Structures are given as structure tokens and as C-alpha cells.
Amino acid sequence: MSRSRKIAIFLVCLYLILVTWQIFYEISQNKIVRFDPDNFLYMFFGIQFGGVLDDAFSLYLFEFSLIPVIGSALAVFIKNNNSFSNYQQRSGYQGYLKTACLRAFGTGFGLAVLINIYQMIIISLFYSPFVYQNPSFFLWDNSGGVSLSQNSLVALILYVLMSAIGWGSFSLLILAVGLWIKKNSLYLVSGTIIMLICILTPTLIIANSGPLLILSDMFFLPNIMSPGLLSFVNAHQPFNVYGLYFLTLATYLLVAAGLIRFWYLKKVQNG
């Protein structure tokens, strides 16, 4: 096993340990007074990024430094060292970018699904089992008009899949930005830096309605990371949760595609 793969596995295991700590901490702070079929959903959605129990900010800094970066690290490191010319001669820029994009998206998507399933297992074993409800009273009472579904099973599946696609797309954006970064040390923290930009900037330009609100929504990262869990307070959203999700997803994918395309054209032009 290569040294880089050992480091990646170590970092993923470290992240799982931090996730486990977060879950058990929230379990200790939210002890079950009586059994409720929605206890599982309350805990699972509560600990997600932007959920009501989301108070582990340091964990998310580590998360955004790991998940979107690890999938494109090899491609960026190859680009930044002397072996890139040899790699490019064998596969060409198109082959390089195709492999890098598939690896980045697949790693972000796969790790997001893995973490969610791991959270479900821990919660069901040590807090409360998942009980299927249609409709779910928790989702109905707490949706505020932005719930994915009041069907507990459908909401759970949709959240995991949509969030994983969001992580994969954000990973593509980090790859696209990484293509333009020449220093590996700066690239390694690019996930956290861009995450903060994509959360703080839309918050600063927020309006209650109109074009500015739509512009804020286009770049508001939680729309694709935690669909249905976090929205601008008191804002009269022009779209439902699915509209916000696909609007933001399209924005991130288009920005990533543009950065990758311009990098490719620059490399081809310069030989």
C-alpha cells in the first residue's frame, strides 16, 4: 500500500472517530425521556451540517478539509510536480481531466454516503431505532415548508442521495480550483476556505426577496450539502427545497466546468 493511500485511510478513520464522538456527545445531551418513533430522525437530521444539533464547528472544518480534497489530491499533486509532463504524454489532458473528475466526484459522493450510513448505524444502536412513518410527525411539524418529504423513509433516502451528490459536486469544484493552485499546501486547505466563502458571502448579500435572494441562494452551500435543513431566516424563498437544491447544484457544476474548461484551453494553447 502506498504512503499516500495510508495517509488517506488514516484521515478517514480519524474523521470517523470525530463523527462518533459528536454522535455520542449529542446522545448524552439529548437523552430519551419517552420512546417516540421520530427519535431516530430527530437525532440523524439534527447532527447534519446545518441541523438543530449542529454545534461541532471544528468537526466541519476538518470535514471540508478532507472529503472534497482527498478525491482530487492525487491529480493536483501530479500537476504540481515534475512527473506531470510524463503523465500528460501518456494520457493527454483529456484523459487526465476525465480520471480526475470521476475520482473527485466519486470520492466525495462515496464518503458522504459512508458517513451517513455510519451515523444511522450508531444512532439506531445507541439512541433509537429507525421506525418508518408515513407521514412522519417530526418531519411534518419541523418542515417549515422546506422538508424533502413527510414520508420518513423517502425523506431519509432522498436526503442521503441529494447530500452525497452535493458533496460530489463540491469536490469537483475543489478540483477545478485546485487546477489553478500551484502550491500543494494552499490546495490542502482550499476546501475549508471555499466552504467559508460559500456560506459567509451569500449571508452578507441576503435580502428578504428579489434578485439578491436568488443570487444568495445560488451560492449558499448548505442548499446542496444539507437540502431542506437550513435556509435563510425570515427570507421569502422563491423556490421550494428542490428548486433551491437544483439551482445551487447547477451553479456549482457550471462554475467547476468553466474553471476546468479554461484550464484545459490554456494548457492546450501553451502546449
C-alpha positions as CSV (number, residue, x, y, z in Angstrom):
1,M,0.0,0.0,0.0
2,S,1.4,3.4,-1.0
3,R,2.2,6.1,1.6
4,S,-0.4,8.5,0.3
5,R,-3.1,5.8,0.5
6,K,-2.1,5.0,4.1
7,I,-2.4,8.7,4.9
8,A,-5.8,8.9,3.3
9,I,-7.1,5.9,5.2
10,F,-5.7,7.3,8.4
11,L,-7.5,10.6,7.9
12,V,-10.8,8.9,7.1
13,C,-10.5,6.8,10.2
14,L,-9.7,9.9,12.3
15,Y,-12.8,11.6,10.8
16,L,-15.0,8.6,11.7
17,I,-13.7,8.9,15.3
18,L,-14.7,12.5,15.4
19,V,-18.1,11.7,14.0
20,T,-18.6,9.0,16.6
21,W,-17.6,11.5,19.3
22,Q,-20.1,14.0,18.0
23,I,-23.0,11.4,18.0
24,F,-22.3,10.2,21.5
25,Y,-22.0,13.7,22.8
26,E,-25.4,14.7,21.3
27,I,-26.9,11.4,22.6
28,S,-25.7,12.3,26.1
29,Q,-27.1,15.8,25.8
30,N,-30.5,14.6,24.4
31,K,-31.4,11.6,26.5
32,I,-34.7,10.0,25.6
33,V,-37.5,10.7,28.1
34,R,-40.0,8.5,26.3
35,F,-40.0,6.5,23.2
36,D,-41.1,8.3,20.1
37,P,-41.0,6.9,16.6
38,D,-39.3,10.0,15.3
39,N,-36.4,10.0,17.8
40,F,-34.1,8.5,15.2
41,L,-34.9,11.2,12.6
42,Y,-34.5,13.9,15.2
43,M,-31.0,12.8,16.0
44,F,-29.9,12.0,12.5
45,F,-31.1,15.2,10.9
46,G,-30.1,17.2,14.0
47,I,-26.4,16.4,13.7
48,Q,-26.2,17.1,10.0
49,F,-24.5,20.2,8.6
50,G,-27.0,23.0,9.5
51,G,-29.2,20.7,11.7
52,V,-30.6,21.8,15.1
53,L,-27.8,19.9,16.9
54,D,-25.0,21.1,14.6
55,D,-22.6,22.7,17.1
56,A,-19.4,20.9,16.2
57,F,-17.9,23.6,14.1
58,S,-14.3,22.3,14.4
59,L,-15.5,18.9,13.1
60,Y,-16.9,20.6,9.9
61,L,-13.7,22.5,9.4
62,F,-11.9,19.1,9.3
63,E,-14.7,17.6,7.2
64,F,-14.4,20.2,4.5
65,S,-10.6,19.9,4.6
66,L,-10.9,16.2,4.0
67,I,-13.9,15.0,1.9
68,P,-13.7,17.4,-1.1
69,V,-9.9,17.5,-1.1
70,I,-9.0,13.8,-0.8
71,G,-10.6,12.8,-4.1
72,S,-8.6,15.3,-6.2
73,A,-5.4,15.3,-4.1
74,L,-3.5,12.9,-6.4
75,A,-4.5,14.8,-9.6
76,V,-3.4,18.2,-8.1
77,F,-0.2,16.8,-6.6
78,I,0.7,15.2,-10.0
79,K,0.0,18.5,-11.7
80,N,2.3,20.4,-9.3
81,N,5.3,18.1,-9.5
82,N,7.8,17.2,-12.2
83,S,6.0,14.0,-13.2
84,F,3.1,15.8,-14.7
85,S,4.7,16.0,-18.2
86,N,5.2,12.3,-18.3
87,Y,1.7,11.6,-17.1
88,Q,0.3,14.1,-19.7
89,Q,2.2,12.5,-22.5
90,R,0.7,9.1,-21.7
91,S,-3.0,10.0,-21.3
92,G,-3.3,13.6,-22.6
93,Y,-5.1,16.4,-20.9
94,Q,-8.5,15.0,-21.6
95,G,-7.6,11.6,-20.1
96,Y,-6.1,13.4,-17.1
97,L,-9.2,15.5,-16.5
98,K,-11.6,12.7,-17.0
99,T,-9.9,10.5,-14.5
100,A,-9.5,13.4,-12.0
101,C,-13.2,14.4,-12.3
102,L,-14.5,10.9,-11.9
103,R,-12.3,10.3,-8.9
104,A,-13.1,13.6,-7.2
105,F,-16.9,13.2,-7.7
106,G,-16.9,9.5,-6.8
107,T,-14.8,10.0,-3.6
108,G,-17.0,12.9,-2.4
109,F,-20.2,11.0,-3.1
110,G,-18.9,7.7,-1.6
111,L,-17.6,9.2,1.6
112,A,-20.8,11.2,2.1
113,V,-22.9,8.0,1.8
114,L,-20.5,6.1,4.0
115,I,-20.6,8.7,6.8
116,N,-24.4,8.9,6.7
117,I,-24.8,5.1,6.9
118,Y,-22.3,5.0,9.7
119,Q,-24.3,7.7,11.6
120,M,-27.5,5.7,11.1
121,I,-26.0,2.6,12.5
122,I,-24.6,4.3,15.6
123,I,-27.9,6.2,16.2
124,S,-30.0,3.1,15.8
125,L,-27.8,1.0,18.1
126,F,-27.2,3.5,20.9
127,Y,-30.1,6.0,20.7
128,S,-33.3,4.9,19.0
129,P,-34.1,2.6,16.1
130,F,-35.5,3.9,12.8
131,V,-39.3,3.5,12.7
132,Y,-40.9,4.0,9.3
133,Q,-43.8,6.5,9.4
134,N,-45.9,8.0,6.7
135,P,-46.5,10.8,7.4
136,S,-43.8,11.5,10.0
137,F,-45.0,13.9,12.6
138,F,-41.4,15.2,13.2
139,L,-40.9,16.0,9.5
140,W,-44.4,17.5,9.3
141,D,-44.0,19.7,12.3
142,N,-40.5,20.8,11.6
143,S,-40.5,21.1,7.8
144,G,-41.4,24.8,7.7
145,G,-42.2,24.2,4.1
146,V,-38.7,23.0,3.2
147,S,-38.9,19.3,4.0
148,L,-37.9,16.9,1.3
149,S,-40.9,14.7,2.2
150,Q,-43.2,13.9,5.1
151,N,-42.6,10.2,4.4
152,S,-39.8,9.3,6.8
153,L,-38.2,6.6,4.6
154,V,-38.4,8.7,1.4
155,A,-37.0,11.8,3.3
156,L,-34.1,9.7,4.6
157,I,-33.2,8.2,1.2
158,L,-33.6,11.5,-0.6
159,Y,-31.5,13.4,1.9
160,V,-28.6,10.9,1.7
161,L,-28.6,10.8,-2.1
162,M,-29.0,14.5,-2.6
163,S,-26.4,15.4,0.0
164,A,-24.0,12.9,-1.5
165,I,-24.4,14.4,-4.9
166,G,-23.9,17.8,-3.4
167,W,-20.6,16.6,-1.8
168,G,-19.5,15.1,-5.1
169,S,-20.3,18.3,-7.0
170,F,-18.5,20.4,-4.3
171,S,-15.5,18.1,-4.7
172,L,-15.5,18.8,-8.4
173,L,-15.4,22.5,-7.7
174,I,-12.4,22.0,-5.3
175,L,-10.7,20.0,-8.1
176,A,-11.4,22.8,-10.6
177,V,-9.9,25.4,-8.2
178,G,-7.0,23.1,-7.4
179,L,-6.0,23.0,-11.1
180,W,-5.2,26.7,-10.8
181,I,-3.4,26.4,-7.5
182,K,0.4,25.8,-7.8
183,K,1.1,25.2,-4.1
184,N,0.0,21.9,-2.5
185,S,-0.1,23.5,1.0
186,L,-2.7,26.1,-0.2
187,Y,-4.7,23.4,-2.0
188,L,-5.0,21.3,1.1
189,V,-7.0,24.0,2.9
190,S,-8.9,25.1,-0.2
191,G,-12.0,23.0,0.8
192,T,-12.4,24.9,4.1
193,I,-11.6,28.3,2.6
194,I,-14.2,27.9,-0.2
195,M,-16.7,26.5,2.2
196,L,-16.5,29.6,4.4
197,I,-16.7,31.8,1.3
198,C,-19.8,30.0,0.0
199,I,-21.6,30.3,3.3
200,L,-20.5,33.8,4.6
201,T,-20.7,35.6,1.2
202,P,-24.4,34.7,0.5
203,T,-25.2,35.6,4.1
204,L,-23.8,39.1,3.7
205,I,-25.7,39.8,0.5
206,I,-29.0,38.3,1.7
207,A,-32.3,40.1,1.1
208,N,-35.8,39.1,2.1
209,S,-36.8,38.7,-1.5
210,G,-36.0,39.6,-5.1
211,P,-32.9,39.1,-7.3
212,L,-30.4,39.4,-4.3
213,L,-32.1,36.5,-2.5
214,I,-31.9,34.3,-5.7
215,L,-28.2,35.3,-6.1
216,S,-27.6,34.3,-2.4
217,D,-29.3,31.0,-2.9
218,M,-27.3,30.2,-6.0
219,F,-24.1,30.0,-3.9
220,F,-25.4,29.1,-0.5
221,L,-23.6,25.8,0.1
222,P,-26.0,24.2,2.7
223,N,-28.6,24.1,-0.1
224,I,-26.8,21.1,-1.6
225,M,-25.0,19.7,1.5
226,S,-28.0,19.7,3.7
227,P,-31.0,20.0,1.5
228,G,-34.1,21.0,3.5
229,L,-32.3,21.6,6.8
230,L,-31.1,25.2,6.6
231,S,-32.4,28.2,4.8
232,F,-32.2,32.0,5.3
233,V,-34.2,33.0,8.3
234,N,-37.3,35.2,7.5
235,A,-36.5,35.0,3.8
236,H,-39.4,34.5,1.5
237,Q,-37.9,31.9,-0.7
238,P,-38.9,32.0,-4.4
239,F,-38.3,28.2,-4.7
240,N,-39.1,25.1,-2.7
241,V,-36.3,22.9,-1.4
242,Y,-35.9,21.0,-4.7
243,G,-35.8,24.3,-6.6
244,L,-33.1,25.6,-4.2
245,Y,-31.2,22.4,-4.5
246,F,-31.0,22.2,-8.3
247,L,-30.4,26.0,-8.6
248,T,-27.4,25.8,-6.3
249,L,-26.2,22.4,-7.8
250,A,-26.3,23.8,-11.3
251,T,-24.4,26.9,-10.2
252,Y,-21.6,24.9,-8.6
253,L,-21.3,22.5,-11.6
254,L,-21.2,25.3,-14.1
255,V,-18.5,27.2,-12.2
256,A,-16.5,24.0,-11.9
257,A,-17.0,23.2,-15.6
258,G,-15.9,26.7,-16.6
259,L,-12.7,26.6,-14.5
260,I,-11.8,23.1,-15.8
261,R,-12.5,24.2,-19.4
262,F,-10.4,27.4,-19.2
263,W,-7.6,25.4,-17.6
264,Y,-7.7,22.9,-20.4
265,L,-7.7,25.5,-23.1
266,K,-4.8,27.3,-21.5
267,K,-2.8,24.1,-21.4
268,V,-3.6,23.2,-25.0
269,Q,-2.7,26.7,-26.2
270,N,0.6,26.7,-24.3
271,G,1.5,23.2,-25.4
